[in-house]
Amino acid sequence: MSNIPVVALVGRPNVGKSALFNRLIGDDTAIVSEEAGTTRDRHFASCTWQGRTFWLVDTGGLIEDSDLPMDVAIRRQVREAIAEADLLLLTVDAKNGLHPSDGRIVDLLRNSRKPWLLVANKVDDPTRTDFYEFYNLGAGDPVPVSAVNGKNSGDLLDMIVNALPEAPAEPGPEVLRVAVVGRPNVGKSSFINRLLGEERLVVSDVAGTTRDSIDTPFVYHNRDFIFVDTAGLRRQSKIDDGIEFYSSLRTRRAIERADICILMIDAVEGLHNQDLKIATLAWESGRGMIIVVNKWDLKEKDDKTSAKFQKECVEKAPYLKFVPFLFTSAITGQRVTKVLDLLLEVEAERGKRITTSEVNDALQELLARRQPPQAAGREVKFNYATQVETSPPAIAVFGNHPELVQEHYVRYLHNGFREKWGFFGNPLRILMRRKGGRNDDE
């Protein structure tokens, strides 16, 4: 993050910052809605143009004269985004014209002493939209763009790249993407804020404050992380408006983009069916996983409580016995930073590669202990096994009749390989394949 320049979009509500954000990164990552105040947090995305990469930050609409708690929180977030940025894009609404708030935001930017570009959005047809009144802001030449139809977005990207500080000499290491997922209001944003030591994400008692997936870069032990704080996944029947629907979609996409998922559970409420759905979605998508049981300070407990909690979870979903549990409190900070070492452990397990000779030795041991059940009149034989993938790990077992191997025996092999090599915190896939090249995966 420190080597990659930061460009922040700022402006009053409903000027089209999120639509412009999506246009510039070439994706529909930010939620776009006619409802003012849809974007509440700083929203990071990586953007590359003409070989230059920068972080683009979408911010909430700035309302300077409101005392509403959410507006005050957004104001604080925007000021932090301004403080972190190398370049600011002051976005104004050319369709509705100059607004007194635009002038107040210009004063804020002047005080920041940061370079900025004045972007006049919603100039869908330059011959019909008058954007010249924005010269009155004394903030330089307005750059007319249309987030909706993309007009002049390439020119704006050219201007952004030209205004960026010099590129770093060498690229950083590959980034580990971590999605923090869970139901609404279990403390995901508080957890990340505690971990980062600053209030990067808006936290409030209102369930569902985080609606988008928000990317937050972080460095630990010279390892680059990106934490994605996601909107909580609710039961489908409770998703009653468009924004909630898109938030749940973003959570699913965040899982798909992540290497490891931290599933956050409320210690007092325990493991819900919705938690299990999220866990299964991540596990079946091949993601590494850590279960963080938050609000542990509020749970009545004795010395066996954590073991009992974990046992109850495993009874509901047996694969959770292969997943590390961490019992924390985002409010007190108890054990929060331990998740960083756990992430590095799960990542190491995820990339672990076992030699073919070791896998074959393990297979022979397992066969000596228990032969596969034989089908009537057809002998089931295994010839050899080898690890074919990492991240997540997968072991292929080659034989004459993969389609006849019963599921409970595949599970036996799976548990035997796990006993040998762990692959802790990661799904392990066992692929039954026909010797000779034709694949029959189970």
N, C-alpha and C positions, 0 to 999 in steps of 0.2 A: 504493500500500500504506500509506503513512504517514497518509493521510486516512481510510482505512477501518478501523474498529475490528476487533480480533481477539478471537475467542472460542475458547478451547481446552478440549477434552474431556480430562480426565485421570482415572486410576483404575488399579486393579490389573488383571491380565490376566483376560479372559473375563467382564467385567461387562456387555458388550454395547455398548462405545463405538462401534465401527464400524457396528453396526446402527442405533444412535441417530443417528450422523452421517448415514447414508443417509436415515433418516426425516426429519431436519430439513432436509436440502437437497432432498428429494424426488427422489432418484436412487439408483442402485445403483453409486456411484462407488467406494466402499471395498470391499475384499474381505472378506466375512464368512464365518467358518469356526468350527467347534467347536474347532479346534486352537489352543491357547494360543500367543500370540506371532506371530499372522499379520500384524498391523500392526507394522511395524518403524520406519518413518520418520514424521516429521510430515507430515501429509497436508492440504493446503489445498483449500478449495472456497469459492466465493462463494455467499452465501445472502441472499435478500431476503425480508423480512416486513414488512407494514404500511408499505411504502415505504422501509424502512431496509435498507441493504446492509451486510453484515459478512463478514469471513473466518471460516469455521469450520475449526478445526484438530483433526484426529483424531490421537491419539498412541498409541504402543505401551504395552502394559501394564507398569506400574511394579513392579519386584521389587527392594525396597530391600536385601535381604540376600544377593543372589547375586553371585558373582564371575565368572560366565560372561561371556566377552567380548561376546556379543550383548546380554546384559542390562545390562552396564555401558554399552554404546553407546546402548541405548534410554533408560537413565536420564539420560544426558547430553542426549539429544534432548528428553526431556520437560522437563527443567529449563530448556532454552532456550525451549521453547514457553511455559512458565510466565512466563519473563522477558519475552517479547514480548507476552503477552496483556493485553487490557484487562479481560477477564472470564473466569473459569474455571468450568467445569462439572465438579464432582467427582461422578463417576458410580459408584454402588454397586449391588450385586446384591441386590435385595430377596428373590429366591427362595431364595438360599443364606444370607442374613442377614449380620450384622456380622462383619467379619474383622479381625484385628489389623493387617493392612496398611492398612486404611482409616484407622485412627487415625494411623498414621505419615505417610500422605499428607496428612491434615489439618494435622499439624505443619508439613509442608513448605509448604503453602499459607499458613498463618498467617505464616510467615517471609517469604513473598513480599510480604505486605502488599497483595495484589490482592483486589478483590471477587470473590466466588464464589457459586454456587448449588449446593446439595446435591441431586443428582438420583438418586432411587431407581428404577432401571430394573427391568424384568421384573415390574412390577405389572400383569399382564395382566387380572386381575380384582380390583379393590380390596376386594371383600367377602371374598376368600379369601386375600389376601396381607397379612401383617402387616409394615409397614415402619416402625413406630413406634420400634423399638429403635435406629434411626439417630439419634434425638434424643440418645442417649448420647454421640454424637461432639461435641456442643456446637458444631455447625456450622450452626445455624439449622434452619428447617423443611424437612424433606425434600419434594421435589416428586415425587409418584408419577407415573411414565410407563411406557408399554410401547412399546419400539421396534418390537416385532413387529406389534402390531395398531394402533399409532398413538394409543392412548388418552392423552389429556392433552398430546399433542405440541404442539398449537396453544397451550394455556395456557403451556407451557414457552417457546415462541417469544415470546409476549407478554411474559413475565417477562424474557427475554434482551434484547429491544428496549428495555424500560423501564429496564434496568440499564446500557445502553450510554452512552458519552459522547455529547455533542451532535454532530449531523450536521455535516459540513463545509459551508461556504457554497456552493461550486460543485463540480460533478463534474469528475473528471480527464479527460484525453483518452482516446481509444479505445486499448485495450491491444493490443499485438502479441503473439500467442501463438506460442511456439516449442517444438516437441516435439523432445527429444533422444532419438533412437532408435538401435537397433543391437542386435547380438547380446549375450548376457550377458557380463559381465566385460571389456568393451572399455574401461571407464573413464568411463562416462557420469556417474556421481555425482561422481567425483574431478574431472572437468572442470568441472561446475557449481560445486562447492565452491571450486575455484581461481578461477573467474570471479567468484564472489560474495565471495571473501575470507574466508569462514567455513565451518565444517563444518555445513552445513544438512542434508545427507543422510548416512545411515549408509553408510560405505565399509568393505568387508572383502574379503579374498581369496577368500571363498566366492562362487562364481558364482551369480547370481540373488538377491543380497541385496535388491535393490529388486524388490518384487513388484507394487506398485500404480504408477499414474501419479501423480506428486507435483507439485503446482503451487507454484512458488516465484516470488513477485513480485520485480521488480527495476526500477530506474530508471537510464537512461543517456542523457545529452544531453537531459534533460527528456522523454524518451520512456519510457512505461511498457511494460515487457515482463512476460510470465509465462513462465517456463521450466518445461517439463513433463519431468521425468526419468522415463523409462518403464522398466518391466521389459523385459529383452531378449527378442526374439522368437526362440524356438528352432525347430528343425525339428519339424514336427507329431508325428513318431514319438517324439520325446524328451519330449513333454508327457505325463508319466505320472501326474500327480495333479491334483486339481481346482484347486488354487491356481495351478499353472503354466498350466493351461488358461485360467483367468480373467485371468491376467497377460497372456497373449498377446492376449486379447480387448481388454484395456485399452490395449495398445499400438496396436492398430488404431483404437480409438476416439480415442486421443490424437492420432493422425495426422489423423483426420477433424475434430477440434476445432481443429487448429493452422492458422496462416497459413503458417508456414515450418517445415520439418523440418531439423534437423541430424542427418545420418547419420554416426555414429561408427564408424570402421573401425580395427582393430588393425594398426599399421604392419608388425609382424613377420609376422603371419599373412596379410596381404593381403586382397583382396576375395573373400569367400566367396559361394557361391550364395545363402545365407541373407541376406547383406547386399543382394544384388541384388533379392531378393524384397521386402525392406523398401523399398528405393529405388523400385522399380517401383510398389509399393502407394502410396507417397507421391506420386510423379510422376503416376500415373494418376488420383489423387484430386484433382489440380489444386493441389498444395501447392508453395510455393517450396522450394528445397533448397540446402543447403551440405554438402559432404563434408568432415568433419574426420577427418584421419588421425592418430590418437592414438598415444602411445608411440614417437614419432619419435626420441626420444633413444636407444632400444634398437636402432634399425635401423642396420645397417652401410651406409654411404653415401659417395658422392662428389658432385661438383657436378651430375651428371646424374640422380641417383637419383629425385628428386621428379618430374621430367618423365617418366621411364621408368615410374614407378608410375602416374602419371595416364594415360599412353598405354595401359598394360595394362588399366586400368579401362574406358577408352572403347572398347577393342576388344571387351570383354565386353558393354557396353551403350552404343551410339553416342550416346544422348541425354545421357550424362554429359559430353559435350564442351560442353554449354551450362550446366554446373554449376561453381561455384567450388570449388576444393580448398584446404584449409588444413592444413598439417603442423605438429602441435603435440605438446607433452608436458604432460599435466595435473600430473605429478609435479614437473617443473622450472618449469612456468609458461610455457615457451617458446611465444610467439605466441598464447597462449590468448585474451588480450583483443582480438586483431584480429578475432575472430569478431563482436564487437559492431558494428564499422563495416561488416563484410560483411553482417550482418543488415539494417542500415539501407539499404545499397545494393540488396540483393535486394528489400526492401520497396518501394523507389522504382521499381525496374524492374517490379514486380508491379502497381503502380498507374498505370503510364505509359499515356497515351492519345494516339493518333496521329489527326490530322484525316483526314476522309474524302478530301479532295483529295490529301493525301500518300499515302494507301493506294492510291488509284486511279492516281497517277503511278507508284508502284512496280509495280503490277500491269501497267501498259502496258509498262514497261521489261522486265519478266520475259517478257511475251508476245512482245515484239519479239525477245528473245534465243532463245526456244524456244516454239513453239506447242504446245497440247495435242494428243496423238495423236488422230486422227480414227477414229471407229467406222465400220464398213462401211455406206455409204449414209446416214449421219447426221452432220451437221456439229456439232462441239462448239464453242460460243462462250461467252465470258465478257463480261458487260455492265459490271459494276462490282464494287468491293469496299469494305468498311467495317469498322472495328473495332466489334464489338458488345458486348464485355465487357472488364472488367479483373479482376484478382485471381481467377483467372489470366487473362491476356489471350487474347482470341479474335477472329479475323478471319473474317468471312463473305465468300465469293466467290460472286456471283450469276451464273447462266448458264442456258442453255436445257436442258442435259442433265446435271445434277450426278451422276446415277447412272452415267454413262459415263466420268467422269474417273477415270483409273487412279491407283492408290495412289502410284506412283513420281512422278507429276506433282504430286500433292498435296504430296509431300515436297520437290519442287523449289520450289514456291511457299513452303512453310514455311521452307526454308533461305534463300531470297531475301529474305523479310520479316525473318528473323533478322539477315541481313547488314546490313540497313538500320537496324534499331532495337534489336537485341540481345535485350531481355527476359531478360537474363542471370539464371540461377538459377531460372527459372520455365518451366513448360510453356507452349507456345504452341499454341493449338488453331486449326486451319483448318477451317471449316465450309463445305461445298459446298452451296449452296442454289439452288433453282429461282426464277428471276425471276418475280415475280407473287405471292409470298407463301407457296406451299406449300413446306414444308421437306423437304429430303433431306440430312440431315447425314452427313458421312463423318468 
